[in-house]
Amino acid sequence: MLGEFSLYGVFLPTLLALMVLAYVVKSLLRLGLARLGFYRVVWHPALFNSALYVIVLGLLFLLARRILS
């Protein structure tokens, strides 16, 4: 996996891009789950959202590692 990439001459770590992408994906999932009424059965929504973010970030990291290798 690439350690960093250049964005207009500024080197950014790949993990930073994955974190931003994971946040966007998590936000879309959160909106979809809220529309379905899923948060009525969730005990602690903030904890669930944090766990969802970590899971999405891990999946994106594994996907990027597989693609870029």
N, C-alpha and C positions, 0 to 999 in steps of 0.2 A: 504494500500500500504506500502511496505517496505520503511523505511526511508533511509537505507543504506545497502550495501552489501560488502563483503570482497573479495578483489582481491589480492591473495598472501599475505594476512595479512594486507593489506592497506584498510581501510574502505573508500568507495566512496559513495557519495549520489546517489540515484537512478536517480535523475533529471539530473545528469551529464551524465550518460549512455544514457538517453533518448535524451539529447541534441546532443550527438555525433551521435546517430542513426538518429535523425531528420536531421542533416546536410548531412548525406550520402543519405538519401531518397530525400531530397531537391535537392541535386546535380544531382541525377539521373533524377528527374523530369525536372530540368532545361535543361539538355542535350536533353531529349526527346522533350521538347517544342521548343528548338532551332532548332532541326532537322525538326520539323513540320513547322517552320517559324512563330511561334506564337509571337515572340518578335517584329515582324514588326508592330503589332497592339497595342503593349503595350506602353503606354505613357512614363513611367519611369521604365526601367527594374530593377534598383537597389531597388527601392521601392517595386516593385512587388516581387522580390526575397526575400526581408525581410518579407513581408507579407506571402509569401508562406512558409517560414521557421517557422513563428509563428503558422500558421495553422497546419502544419505537426506536430510540437511539441505538440500542444494542442490535436490533434487526437491520437498521441502516448501516451500521458499522460492519456487520458480517456481510451484507450485500455488497458494500463498497470494496471490502477486502477480497471477496470472491471475483468481482468484476475487474478490479485493477491488478490482480495478481497474474 
